[in-house]
């Protein structure tokens, strides 16, 4: 017969206990935030505006005071700086996406997609900060 090491079930490993408690706290406290995030992404809720009509051609891209300028006259407004500066794997998606489209004309879907990128980056940062705040009971 095979003999297995016995674990003392009455005294669970402290690490796993802390991990399970922390996960439960995270899950119960963040369900609403995650649902809001997914709703924003899938149903196209936006935190930015694209208020100026024009040719929508991407030129020199820059960020100034909550505005992401795509050319001399057009911009996305109310862009959180955290979304503009956010890094994923060495890239800044909010910047790279526009710079990859330099000299191209953005259509409605492109503008809508960029607004969803900003929501995703902003909410990702918010969720990451929430995870960082989880305290392990000692």
KAFENWO-V508964 format. One record per residue. N is the residue number from 0. RES is the residue in three letters. SS is DSSP state (@ for helix, = for strand, . for the rest). PSI is psi in radians with two decimals (999 if undefined). Layout:
# KAFENWO-V508964
n:N res:RES ss:SS psi:PSI
n:N res:RES ss:SS psi:PSI
This chain:
# KAFENWO-V508964
n:0 res:UNK ss:. psi:2.66
n:1 res:UNK ss:. psi:2.30
n:2 res:UNK ss:. psi:2.31
n:3 res:UNK ss:. psi:2.63
n:4 res:UNK ss:. psi:2.43
n:5 res:UNK ss:. psi:2.41
n:6 res:UNK ss:. psi:2.45
n:7 res:UNK ss:. psi:1.74
n:8 res:UNK ss:. psi:-0.41
n:9 res:UNK ss:. psi:-0.27
n:10 res:UNK ss:. psi:1.44
n:11 res:UNK ss:. psi:2.66
n:12 res:UNK ss:. psi:2.25
n:13 res:UNK ss:@ psi:-0.69
n:14 res:UNK ss:@ psi:-0.85
n:15 res:UNK ss:@ psi:-0.57
n:16 res:UNK ss:@ psi:-0.82
n:17 res:UNK ss:@ psi:-0.71
n:18 res:UNK ss:@ psi:-0.77
n:19 res:UNK ss:@ psi:-0.69
n:20 res:UNK ss:@ psi:-0.77
n:21 res:UNK ss:@ psi:-0.76
n:22 res:UNK ss:@ psi:-0.74
n:23 res:UNK ss:@ psi:-0.78
n:24 res:UNK ss:@ psi:-0.80
n:25 res:UNK ss:@ psi:-0.86
n:26 res:UNK ss:@ psi:-0.86
n:27 res:UNK ss:@ psi:-0.57
n:28 res:UNK ss:@ psi:-0.32
n:29 res:UNK ss:@ psi:-0.03
n:30 res:UNK ss:@ psi:-0.80
n:31 res:UNK ss:@ psi:-0.77
n:32 res:UNK ss:@ psi:-0.73
n:33 res:UNK ss:@ psi:-0.72
n:34 res:UNK ss:@ psi:-0.69
n:35 res:UNK ss:@ psi:-0.75
n:36 res:UNK ss:@ psi:-0.87
n:37 res:UNK ss:@ psi:-0.66
n:38 res:UNK ss:@ psi:-0.79
n:39 res:UNK ss:@ psi:-0.75
n:40 res:UNK ss:@ psi:-0.87
n:41 res:UNK ss:@ psi:-0.49
n:42 res:UNK ss:@ psi:0.09
n:43 res:UNK ss:. psi:0.46
n:44 res:UNK ss:. psi:2.45
n:45 res:UNK ss:. psi:2.57
n:46 res:UNK ss:. psi:-0.10
n:47 res:UNK ss:. psi:2.90
n:48 res:UNK ss:= psi:2.79
n:49 res:UNK ss:. psi:1.39
n:50 res:UNK ss:. psi:-0.26
n:51 res:UNK ss:. psi:2.19
n:52 res:UNK ss:. psi:2.66
n:53 res:UNK ss:. psi:-2.77
n:54 res:UNK ss:. psi:-0.19
n:55 res:UNK ss:. psi:0.38
n:56 res:UNK ss:= psi:2.22
n:57 res:UNK ss:. psi:2.16
n:58 res:UNK ss:. psi:-2.21
n:59 res:UNK ss:. psi:2.10
n:60 res:UNK ss:. psi:2.33
n:61 res:UNK ss:= psi:2.76
n:62 res:UNK ss:= psi:2.21
n:63 res:UNK ss:= psi:2.07
n:64 res:UNK ss:. psi:0.88
n:65 res:UNK ss:. psi:0.10
n:66 res:UNK ss:= psi:2.30
n:67 res:UNK ss:= psi:1.87
n:68 res:UNK ss:= psi:2.26
n:69 res:UNK ss:. psi:-0.32
n:70 res:UNK ss:. psi:-2.90
n:71 res:UNK ss:. psi:-0.35
n:72 res:UNK ss:. psi:-0.32
n:73 res:UNK ss:. psi:2.55
n:74 res:UNK ss:= psi:2.78
n:75 res:UNK ss:= psi:2.25
n:76 res:UNK ss:= psi:2.73
n:77 res:UNK ss:. psi:0.67
n:78 res:UNK ss:. psi:2.06
n:79 res:UNK ss:. psi:2.40
n:80 res:UNK ss:@ psi:-0.57
n:81 res:UNK ss:@ psi:-0.62
n:82 res:UNK ss:@ psi:-0.70
n:83 res:UNK ss:@ psi:-0.67
n:84 res:UNK ss:@ psi:-0.13
n:85 res:UNK ss:. psi:2.34
n:86 res:UNK ss:. psi:2.44
n:87 res:UNK ss:= psi:1.97
n:88 res:UNK ss:. psi:0.68
n:89 res:UNK ss:. psi:-0.04
n:90 res:UNK ss:= psi:2.68
n:91 res:UNK ss:. psi:1.68
n:92 res:UNK ss:@ psi:-0.66
n:93 res:UNK ss:@ psi:-0.57
n:94 res:UNK ss:@ psi:-0.81
n:95 res:UNK ss:@ psi:-0.71
n:96 res:UNK ss:@ psi:-0.78
n:97 res:UNK ss:@ psi:-0.74
n:98 res:UNK ss:@ psi:-0.54
n:99 res:UNK ss:. psi:-0.24
n:100 res:UNK ss:. psi:0.31
n:101 res:UNK ss:. psi:2.40
n:102 res:UNK ss:. psi:0.12
n:103 res:UNK ss:. psi:2.74
n:104 res:UNK ss:= psi:2.21
n:105 res:UNK ss:. psi:2.29
n:106 res:UNK ss:. psi:-3.11
n:107 res:UNK ss:@ psi:-0.77
n:108 res:UNK ss:@ psi:-0.67
n:109 res:UNK ss:@ psi:-0.79
n:110 res:UNK ss:@ psi:-0.78
n:111 res:UNK ss:@ psi:-0.75
n:112 res:UNK ss:@ psi:-0.76
n:113 res:UNK ss:@ psi:-0.68
n:114 res:UNK ss:@ psi:-0.64
n:115 res:UNK ss:@ psi:-0.62
n:116 res:UNK ss:@ psi:-0.77
n:117 res:UNK ss:@ psi:-0.76
n:118 res:UNK ss:@ psi:-0.81
n:119 res:UNK ss:@ psi:-0.77
n:120 res:UNK ss:@ psi:-0.72
n:121 res:UNK ss:@ psi:-0.80
n:122 res:UNK ss:@ psi:-0.61
n:123 res:UNK ss:@ psi:-0.77
n:124 res:UNK ss:@ psi:-0.76
n:125 res:UNK ss:@ psi:-0.76
n:126 res:UNK ss:@ psi:-0.68
n:127 res:UNK ss:@ psi:-0.71
n:128 res:UNK ss:@ psi:-0.64
n:129 res:UNK ss:@ psi:-0.72
n:130 res:UNK ss:@ psi:-0.72
n:131 res:UNK ss:@ psi:-0.45
n:132 res:UNK ss:. psi:-0.21
n:133 res:UNK ss:. psi:2.20
n:134 res:UNK ss:. psi:2.34
n:135 res:UNK ss:. psi:2.21
n:136 res:UNK ss:. psi:2.31
n:137 res:UNK ss:. psi:999
